Amino acid sequence: MKIGIFDSGIGGLSVLHEAYHRIPGQEYIFYADVDHVPYGLKTPQQITEFAIENTEFLIEKGAQALVVACNTATSVAIKELRNRFDIPILGMEPAVKPAVEGTEDKRIMVIATPVTIREDKLKDLLHRVDEEHRVDLLPMPKLVEFAENEEFDSNEVVDYITEQFSRFDKSEYSALVLGCTHFNYFKPIFREICGKETLLIDGNYGTIHHLADVLGLPFNYDQDKEVYFEDYHNMLCQEKTEYYFSKNFVKNIETLERLKRLHNRLEAVRKV
């Protein structure tokens, strides 16, 4: 089974990384639309056009199923993609439901891009699962730019996250939902600011679990399988993965080195 995964940039690597852990042994095609990142500041029409083009490219490369590893693109374009293309297409949505079910009385913070927060898809989700109106929404668009620049732990990043959270009383919150796949890279800072008792929840596990169900693939519940990348050969051959940055097949040493750093970062922060 050849599975396509696309995102506006490197955020979708966190979904691919989860797939390596949970449904190993598959062929993957990862597409980062780096020419158009970030999607969170684009118009819905632009995002839809990019998503269609990305999907067409991945299908041409042999993808038999597709994951839109971008909350923003999912919120805007998932219906159009499913109408146009006759393969299984899964999207991302903020993991509000497990956050609501996993907590009782305190509030829940969802951080995402402005587009994800603005679109009806998230509003409909909240209407279905947030019956007690415990969820607050916070746009954090600059984190996408920080992630794309591999700036994960700088003082500027810490100051930005701290300032954004400063308008809320952290003691009132029991869960932080990461509503953008780029945000996974910053888990150590979220943990430090929010405290050990706060649940940090992203949508990657649920999306990959659903993908396994849809495709009838065995799902690995063991979280201890390590996928650190030690060399370029492993980078390209892990689970038979093809990497594309805006239609350019990744084979140069500089980009491979970057991918290796990013995957190893994701492995290091998985259990934060």
FISEGU-191912 format. One record per residue (C-alpha): residue number from 1; residue in three letters; z, y, x. Coordinates in nm, 3 decimals. Layout:
REM residues N
k | r | zz | yy | xx
NUM | ALA | Z | Y | X
...
END
This chain:
REM residues 272
k | r | zz | yy | xx
1 | MET | 0.000 | 0.000 | 0.000
2 | LYS | -0.104 | 0.337 | 0.140
3 | ILE | 0.121 | 0.619 | 0.017
4 | GLY | 0.035 | 0.987 | 0.049
5 | ILE | 0.307 | 1.250 | 0.086
6 | PHE | 0.238 | 1.623 | 0.098
7 | ASP | 0.437 | 1.943 | 0.127
8 | SER | 0.370 | 2.303 | 0.214
9 | GLY | 0.512 | 2.235 | 0.559
10 | ILE | 0.770 | 2.027 | 0.740
11 | GLY | 1.015 | 1.999 | 0.451
12 | GLY | 0.832 | 1.694 | 0.319
13 | LEU | 0.914 | 1.510 | 0.640
14 | SER | 1.262 | 1.463 | 0.495
15 | VAL | 1.106 | 1.265 | 0.208
16 | LEU | 0.892 | 1.061 | 0.446
17 | HIS | 1.199 | 0.999 | 0.659
18 | GLU | 1.385 | 0.867 | 0.356
19 | ALA | 1.089 | 0.643 | 0.279
20 | TYR | 1.109 | 0.499 | 0.631
21 | HIS | 1.465 | 0.395 | 0.553
22 | ARG | 1.421 | 0.280 | 0.195
23 | ILE | 1.076 | 0.122 | 0.162
24 | PRO | 0.973 | 0.022 | 0.515
25 | GLY | 0.658 | -0.166 | 0.598
26 | GLN | 0.418 | 0.059 | 0.409
27 | GLU | 0.130 | 0.274 | 0.528
28 | TYR | 0.196 | 0.646 | 0.493
29 | ILE | -0.023 | 0.954 | 0.512
30 | PHE | 0.177 | 1.273 | 0.558
31 | TYR | 0.010 | 1.607 | 0.492
32 | ALA | 0.172 | 1.941 | 0.578
33 | ASP | -0.022 | 2.235 | 0.435
34 | VAL | 0.081 | 2.460 | 0.721
35 | ASP | -0.205 | 2.701 | 0.660
36 | HIS | -0.042 | 2.806 | 0.333
37 | VAL | 0.330 | 2.770 | 0.395
38 | PRO | 0.552 | 2.888 | 0.229
39 | TYR | 0.457 | 2.794 | -0.128
40 | GLY | 0.773 | 2.957 | -0.263
41 | LEU | 0.623 | 3.304 | -0.224
42 | LYS | 0.277 | 3.220 | -0.363
43 | THR | 0.147 | 3.261 | -0.719
44 | PRO | 0.140 | 2.958 | -0.954
45 | GLN | -0.241 | 2.963 | -0.949
46 | GLN | -0.248 | 2.952 | -0.569
47 | ILE | 0.007 | 2.672 | -0.555
48 | THR | -0.190 | 2.466 | -0.807
49 | GLU | -0.512 | 2.514 | -0.611
50 | PHE | -0.341 | 2.407 | -0.288
51 | ALA | -0.187 | 2.102 | -0.457
52 | ILE | -0.522 | 1.989 | -0.597
53 | GLU | -0.691 | 2.028 | -0.260
54 | ASN | -0.412 | 1.839 | -0.084
55 | THR | -0.430 | 1.555 | -0.336
56 | GLU | -0.807 | 1.527 | -0.308
57 | PHE | -0.777 | 1.506 | 0.071
58 | LEU | -0.511 | 1.234 | 0.060
59 | ILE | -0.707 | 1.026 | -0.189
60 | GLU | -1.016 | 1.057 | 0.033
61 | LYS | -0.802 | 0.919 | 0.316
62 | GLY | -0.710 | 0.618 | 0.107
63 | ALA | -0.384 | 0.711 | -0.064
64 | GLN | -0.315 | 0.477 | -0.357
65 | ALA | -0.004 | 0.663 | -0.469
66 | LEU | 0.122 | 1.013 | -0.404
67 | VAL | 0.451 | 1.195 | -0.365
68 | VAL | 0.449 | 1.572 | -0.406
69 | ALA | 0.732 | 1.626 | -0.157
70 | CYS | 0.778 | 1.987 | -0.259
71 | ASN | 0.997 | 2.108 | -0.543
72 | THR | 0.790 | 2.425 | -0.575
73 | ALA | 0.454 | 2.245 | -0.604
74 | THR | 0.606 | 1.992 | -0.843
75 | SER | 0.743 | 2.263 | -1.072
76 | VAL | 0.405 | 2.436 | -1.090
77 | ALA | 0.134 | 2.173 | -1.050
78 | ILE | 0.255 | 1.820 | -1.126
79 | LYS | 0.110 | 1.810 | -1.480
80 | GLU | -0.230 | 1.928 | -1.360
81 | LEU | -0.234 | 1.669 | -1.081
82 | ARG | -0.150 | 1.386 | -1.319
83 | ASN | -0.422 | 1.500 | -1.558
84 | ARG | -0.684 | 1.513 | -1.284
85 | PHE | -0.612 | 1.206 | -1.073
86 | ASP | -0.581 | 0.842 | -1.172
87 | ILE | -0.316 | 0.724 | -0.927
88 | PRO | 0.064 | 0.724 | -0.954
89 | ILE | 0.185 | 1.077 | -0.870
90 | LEU | 0.556 | 1.145 | -0.829
91 | GLY | 0.717 | 1.483 | -0.786
92 | MET | 1.045 | 1.630 | -0.671
93 | GLU | 1.305 | 1.803 | -0.880
94 | PRO | 1.650 | 1.933 | -0.788
95 | ALA | 1.904 | 1.650 | -0.819
96 | VAL | 2.099 | 1.821 | -1.096
97 | LYS | 2.159 | 1.505 | -1.298
98 | PRO | 2.343 | 1.313 | -1.022
99 | ALA | 2.538 | 1.629 | -0.942
100 | VAL | 2.650 | 1.666 | -1.303
101 | GLU | 2.730 | 1.297 | -1.336
102 | GLY | 2.911 | 1.286 | -1.001
103 | THR | 3.145 | 1.575 | -1.073
104 | GLU | 3.373 | 1.661 | -1.362
105 | ASP | 3.503 | 2.011 | -1.412
106 | LYS | 3.399 | 2.240 | -1.130
107 | ARG | 3.071 | 2.428 | -1.101
108 | ILE | 2.749 | 2.317 | -0.932
109 | MET | 2.527 | 2.533 | -0.713
110 | VAL | 2.152 | 2.470 | -0.696
111 | ILE | 1.967 | 2.641 | -0.411
112 | ALA | 1.587 | 2.648 | -0.418
113 | THR | 1.284 | 2.871 | -0.374
114 | PRO | 1.226 | 3.159 | -0.617
115 | VAL | 0.932 | 2.978 | -0.780
116 | THR | 1.131 | 2.660 | -0.843
117 | ILE | 1.411 | 2.863 | -1.002
118 | ARG | 1.169 | 3.068 | -1.211
119 | GLU | 0.954 | 2.786 | -1.352
120 | ASP | 1.015 | 2.609 | -1.684
121 | LYS | 1.049 | 2.265 | -1.525
122 | LEU | 1.394 | 2.343 | -1.385
123 | LYS | 1.495 | 2.524 | -1.704
124 | ASP | 1.400 | 2.216 | -1.906
125 | LEU | 1.598 | 1.993 | -1.669
126 | LEU | 1.907 | 2.210 | -1.702
127 | HIS | 1.871 | 2.210 | -2.080
128 | ARG | 1.872 | 1.830 | -2.079
129 | VAL | 2.153 | 1.754 | -1.837
130 | ASP | 2.374 | 2.064 | -1.797
131 | GLU | 2.536 | 2.050 | -2.140
132 | GLU | 2.849 | 2.232 | -2.022
133 | HIS | 2.652 | 2.505 | -1.842
134 | ARG | 2.817 | 2.442 | -1.506
135 | VAL | 2.510 | 2.501 | -1.292
136 | ASP | 2.436 | 2.825 | -1.106
137 | LEU | 2.104 | 2.897 | -0.936
138 | LEU | 2.056 | 3.069 | -0.601
139 | PRO | 1.714 | 3.141 | -0.443
140 | MET | 1.711 | 3.112 | -0.064
141 | PRO | 1.348 | 3.167 | 0.042
142 | LYS | 1.420 | 3.256 | 0.405
143 | LEU | 1.540 | 2.904 | 0.480
144 | VAL | 1.182 | 2.776 | 0.458
145 | GLU | 1.075 | 3.020 | 0.729
146 | PHE | 1.374 | 2.927 | 0.944
147 | ALA | 1.292 | 2.557 | 0.909
148 | GLU | 0.925 | 2.605 | 0.995
149 | ASN | 1.037 | 2.784 | 1.312
150 | GLU | 1.283 | 2.502 | 1.390
151 | GLU | 1.565 | 2.753 | 1.374
152 | PHE | 1.842 | 2.541 | 1.228
153 | ASP | 2.169 | 2.649 | 1.387
154 | SER | 2.117 | 3.006 | 1.507
155 | ASN | 2.356 | 3.290 | 1.431
156 | GLU | 2.089 | 3.446 | 1.212
157 | VAL | 2.068 | 3.130 | 1.000
158 | VAL | 2.445 | 3.105 | 0.969
159 | ASP | 2.470 | 3.472 | 0.876
160 | TYR | 2.195 | 3.440 | 0.613
161 | ILE | 2.350 | 3.136 | 0.444
162 | THR | 2.698 | 3.285 | 0.461
163 | GLU | 2.580 | 3.614 | 0.311
164 | GLN | 2.395 | 3.439 | 0.028
165 | PHE | 2.699 | 3.232 | -0.061
166 | SER | 2.940 | 3.526 | -0.029
167 | ARG | 2.877 | 3.641 | -0.385
168 | PHE | 3.031 | 3.316 | -0.515
169 | ASP | 3.383 | 3.174 | -0.496
170 | LYS | 3.326 | 2.848 | -0.308
171 | SER | 3.651 | 2.701 | -0.441
172 | GLU | 3.494 | 2.689 | -0.787
173 | TYR | 3.215 | 2.451 | -0.678
174 | SER | 3.220 | 2.075 | -0.636
175 | ALA | 2.851 | 2.016 | -0.550
176 | LEU | 2.563 | 2.184 | -0.371
177 | VAL | 2.217 | 2.067 | -0.475
178 | LEU | 1.941 | 2.116 | -0.219
179 | GLY | 1.643 | 2.203 | -0.436
180 | CYS | 1.390 | 2.234 | -0.156
181 | THR | 1.298 | 1.964 | 0.094
182 | HIS | 1.312 | 2.217 | 0.378
183 | PHE | 1.684 | 2.265 | 0.315
184 | ASN | 1.782 | 1.920 | 0.444
185 | TYR | 1.759 | 2.043 | 0.802
186 | PHE | 2.053 | 2.278 | 0.740
187 | LYS | 2.305 | 2.024 | 0.612
188 | PRO | 2.554 | 2.080 | 0.898
189 | ILE | 2.584 | 2.450 | 0.811
190 | PHE | 2.614 | 2.378 | 0.440
191 | ARG | 2.888 | 2.127 | 0.516
192 | GLU | 3.076 | 2.370 | 0.737
193 | ILE | 3.059 | 2.652 | 0.484
194 | CYS | 3.120 | 2.448 | 0.170
195 | GLY | 3.383 | 2.212 | 0.306
196 | LYS | 3.421 | 1.836 | 0.330
197 | GLU | 3.499 | 1.783 | -0.038
198 | THR | 3.176 | 1.939 | -0.166
199 | LEU | 2.897 | 1.698 | -0.253
200 | LEU | 2.568 | 1.774 | -0.078
201 | ILE | 2.288 | 1.626 | -0.288
202 | ASP | 1.911 | 1.627 | -0.240
203 | GLY | 1.636 | 1.462 | -0.441
204 | ASN | 1.494 | 1.242 | -0.168
205 | TYR | 1.687 | 0.924 | -0.243
206 | GLY | 1.609 | 0.936 | -0.614
207 | THR | 1.242 | 1.012 | -0.557
208 | ILE | 1.190 | 0.726 | -0.313
209 | HIS | 1.388 | 0.489 | -0.535
210 | HIS | 1.163 | 0.584 | -0.827
211 | LEU | 0.855 | 0.538 | -0.606
212 | ALA | 0.967 | 0.185 | -0.519
213 | ASP | 1.015 | 0.106 | -0.888
214 | VAL | 0.674 | 0.244 | -0.986
215 | LEU | 0.494 | 0.053 | -0.712
216 | GLY | 0.700 | -0.265 | -0.741
217 | LEU | 0.820 | -0.243 | -0.383
218 | PRO | 1.151 | -0.374 | -0.248
219 | PHE | 1.407 | -0.099 | -0.198
220 | ASN | 1.639 | -0.100 | 0.102
221 | TYR | 1.992 | 0.001 | 0.004
222 | ASP | 2.116 | -0.022 | 0.365
223 | GLN | 2.155 | 0.329 | 0.507
224 | ASP | 2.223 | 0.217 | 0.863
225 | LYS | 1.870 | 0.146 | 0.979
226 | GLU | 1.796 | 0.394 | 1.257
227 | VAL | 1.451 | 0.544 | 1.298
228 | TYR | 1.496 | 0.769 | 1.599
229 | PHE | 1.166 | 0.832 | 1.776
230 | GLU | 1.168 | 0.765 | 2.147
231 | ASP | 0.802 | 0.816 | 2.234
232 | TYR | 0.467 | 0.933 | 2.102
233 | HIS | 0.342 | 0.581 | 2.035
234 | ASN | 0.641 | 0.520 | 1.808
235 | MET | 0.579 | 0.857 | 1.645
236 | LEU | 0.229 | 0.759 | 1.535
237 | CYS | 0.292 | 0.393 | 1.462
238 | GLN | 0.622 | 0.412 | 1.273
239 | GLU | 0.541 | 0.245 | 0.941
240 | LYS | 0.168 | 0.296 | 1.023
241 | THR | 0.180 | 0.669 | 0.955
242 | GLU | -0.106 | 0.917 | 0.977
243 | TYR | 0.002 | 1.281 | 1.011
244 | TYR | -0.218 | 1.574 | 0.911
245 | PHE | -0.147 | 1.945 | 0.945
246 | SER | -0.389 | 2.115 | 0.703
247 | LYS | -0.659 | 1.847 | 0.739
248 | ASN | -0.618 | 1.825 | 1.116
249 | PHE | -0.516 | 1.479 | 1.231
250 | VAL | -0.212 | 1.510 | 1.454
251 | LYS | -0.271 | 1.366 | 1.797
252 | ASN | -0.194 | 1.643 | 2.045
253 | ILE | 0.121 | 1.611 | 2.252
254 | GLU | 0.275 | 1.941 | 2.145
255 | THR | 0.263 | 1.864 | 1.772
256 | LEU | 0.373 | 1.505 | 1.825
257 | GLU | 0.669 | 1.632 | 2.023
258 | ARG | 0.753 | 1.866 | 1.736
259 | LEU | 0.735 | 1.585 | 1.480
260 | LYS | 0.959 | 1.371 | 1.696
261 | ARG | 1.218 | 1.650 | 1.717
262 | LEU | 1.209 | 1.702 | 1.342
263 | HIS | 1.247 | 1.334 | 1.256
264 | ASN | 1.534 | 1.300 | 1.500
265 | ARG | 1.699 | 1.608 | 1.346
266 | LEU | 1.665 | 1.451 | 1.001
267 | GLU | 1.814 | 1.126 | 1.126
268 | ALA | 2.106 | 1.311 | 1.282
269 | VAL | 2.191 | 1.500 | 0.960
270 | ARG | 2.138 | 1.218 | 0.706
271 | LYS | 2.508 | 1.144 | 0.661
272 | VAL | 2.650 | 1.492 | 0.709
END
